[in-house]
Amino acid sequence: MGGVYERELRAVLAGELDGVRAVIRSCSEIERARAMQVVQRPFLVVRAPGSGSEGTGDLLVLRGDMCFPIEVKSSKSSKQYLSGRTMAQYEALRSTGERCGLLPLYAYRLKGVRGDSWRIMRVEVESLTGKLRHLSRSIPKLPLTRNGTPHLDWSQGMPLHRFLALVCRSDGARSIDTGTSVQRIESLP
């Protein structure tokens, strides 16, 4: 959804300095420092052919130590419910994740927000192993409606700057300052 936002996220994950700076312009100093870590440990980001179909997501994000498909969504509303085509996309992502041992993610951009406007959520996948399994414990999964249907809720996602700090920190880094407290994050295997 929204090629502009796919390109924006692609530039950030690829560690393009101008792209990262554009996204973090109105963020706090701590948020900017976390997000800038991707410049040192960038990903190869490929727009998936037939974007959004067949379980590939919109972007394929690759680096020597991890790989995941990302479905990009944006809205002026903080919640987005999945049905019809969007539910089929979710199910295809989940199925691909199970079959291939991948961690599918949703990147949800809330329009008109100052600061970090992106949130990251994961698709629930049981077949993960190693580093992806450990990483999945730190990323919130898509919340469920009262009927048990997954949906996007921007307020329940992980801010992009925290996600970038998590996947791009150096192996020696053990903690990330959250502003008022220090959150301990164990090294990924």
C-alpha positions in Angstrom: 0.0 0.0 0.0 1.4 3.4 -0.9 4.6 3.1 -3.0 5.8 6.3 -1.3 5.9 4.6 2.1 7.5 1.5 0.7 10.3 3.6 -0.7 10.6 5.5 2.5 11.0 2.3 4.6 13.2 0.8 1.9 15.6 3.7 2.2 15.7 3.5 6.0 16.3 -0.3 6.1 19.0 0.0 3.4 20.8 2.5 5.7 20.6 5.4 3.2 21.7 8.4 5.3 19.2 10.8 3.6 16.4 8.3 4.0 17.1 7.7 7.7 17.5 11.5 8.4 14.1 12.2 6.7 12.2 9.7 8.9 13.9 10.7 12.2 13.8 14.5 11.7 11.1 15.1 14.4 12.3 12.3 16.7 14.0 12.7 20.1 17.8 12.5 20.3 17.7 8.9 21.7 15.3 7.8 18.9 17.6 9.4 16.3 20.7 7.6 17.7 18.9 4.3 17.7 17.6 4.7 14.1 21.1 5.8 12.9 22.5 2.3 13.8 21.1 1.0 10.5 23.6 3.1 8.6 26.4 1.0 10.1 24.6 -2.3 9.6 22.3 -1.9 6.6 20.1 -4.5 4.9 19.7 -5.3 1.3 16.1 -4.4 0.6 14.3 -5.6 -2.5 10.8 -4.7 -3.5 9.0 -8.0 -4.0 7.7 -8.8 -7.5 3.9 -8.9 -7.4 4.2 -6.9 -4.2 1.8 -7.9 -1.5 0.8 -11.2 -3.0 1.8 -14.8 -2.7 3.1 -14.3 0.8 6.2 -12.3 -0.2 5.1 -9.0 1.4 6.0 -5.7 -0.2 9.7 -5.8 0.8 12.3 -8.6 1.2 14.9 -7.5 3.8 18.1 -9.4 3.8 21.4 -9.3 5.6 23.9 -12.1 6.3 22.4 -12.8 9.8 18.7 -12.4 9.1 16.0 -12.2 6.4 12.3 -11.3 6.6 9.4 -10.3 4.4 7.7 -7.0 5.3 4.1 -6.0 4.4 3.9 -2.2 4.4 0.6 -0.5 5.4 -0.3 3.2 6.0 -3.3 5.0 7.2 -4.6 8.1 9.0 -6.4 5.8 11.4 -4.4 4.1 14.2 -6.2 0.8 13.6 -6.6 -1.2 10.4 -8.7 -4.3 10.2 -7.9 -7.1 7.9 -10.5 -8.6 5.6 -10.8 -9.9 2.1 -7.6 -9.2 0.2 -5.7 -7.9 3.2 -6.6 -11.1 5.2 -5.5 -13.2 2.3 -2.2 -11.3 2.3 -1.8 -12.0 6.1 -2.6 -15.7 5.6 -0.1 -16.0 2.7 2.6 -14.3 4.8 1.9 -16.6 7.7 2.0 -19.7 5.5 5.2 -18.6 3.8 6.7 -17.9 7.3 5.8 -21.4 8.4 7.0 -23.1 5.2 10.3 -21.2 5.0 11.1 -20.6 8.6 10.9 -16.8 8.1 9.7 -14.1 10.4 7.1 -12.0 8.4 6.6 -8.5 9.6 4.1 -5.7 9.2 5.4 -2.1 9.0 2.5 0.3 9.8 2.9 4.0 9.2 0.5 6.4 10.8 0.1 9.5 8.7 0.2 13.0 10.3 2.3 11.9 13.4 5.3 13.7 14.6 8.2 11.6 15.8 8.6 8.0 14.9 5.5 7.4 12.7 6.3 3.7 11.9 5.4 0.6 14.0 6.6 -2.9 13.5 4.5 -6.0 14.3 5.1 -9.7 13.6 3.0 -12.4 12.1 2.7 -15.3 14.5 4.8 -18.2 13.1 5.6 -21.4 15.0 8.5 -22.8 12.9 11.1 -20.2 13.7 14.6 -21.2 15.0 17.8 -19.5 16.1 18.2 -15.8 15.8 14.7 -15.2 14.3 13.0 -17.1 17.1 14.8 -15.0 19.7 14.1 -11.8 17.7 10.4 -12.7 17.5 10.1 -12.7 21.3 10.9 -9.0 21.3 8.6 -7.8 18.5 4.8 -7.6 19.4 2.6 -9.8 17.3 -0.5 -8.4 15.5 -3.2 -8.0 18.2 -6.5 -9.9 17.9 -10.0 -8.5 17.7 -12.7 -9.8 20.0 -13.5 -12.4 17.3 -9.9 -13.5 17.2 -9.0 -11.9 13.9 -5.6 -10.3 13.6 -5.5 -6.5 12.9 -3.1 -3.6 12.9 -3.0 -1.4 16.0 -0.4 1.3 15.7 -0.3 1.9 19.4 0.6 -1.7 20.1 3.5 -2.0 17.6 7.2 -1.6 18.2 8.5 1.9 17.2 10.8 1.7 14.1 13.8 3.2 16.0 13.5 0.4 18.7 13.3 -2.2 16.0 16.4 -0.8 14.2 18.3 -0.7 17.5 17.3 -4.3 18.1 18.4 -5.7 14.7 21.4 -3.4 14.1 23.2 -3.1 17.4 26.7 -4.4 17.5 27.3 -7.8 19.1 28.9 -6.1 22.1 25.9 -3.9 22.9 23.8 -5.3 25.7 21.3 -2.6 26.6 19.3 0.3 25.1 18.4 3.3 27.1 14.6 3.9 27.0 14.8 7.5 28.2 13.7 6.9 31.8 15.0 3.4 32.3 17.3 0.9 30.8 15.7 -2.1 29.0 17.9 -5.1 29.0 18.1 -6.9 25.7 19.9 -10.2 25.5 22.3 -10.9 22.6 20.8 -12.8 19.8 22.4 -16.2 19.3 
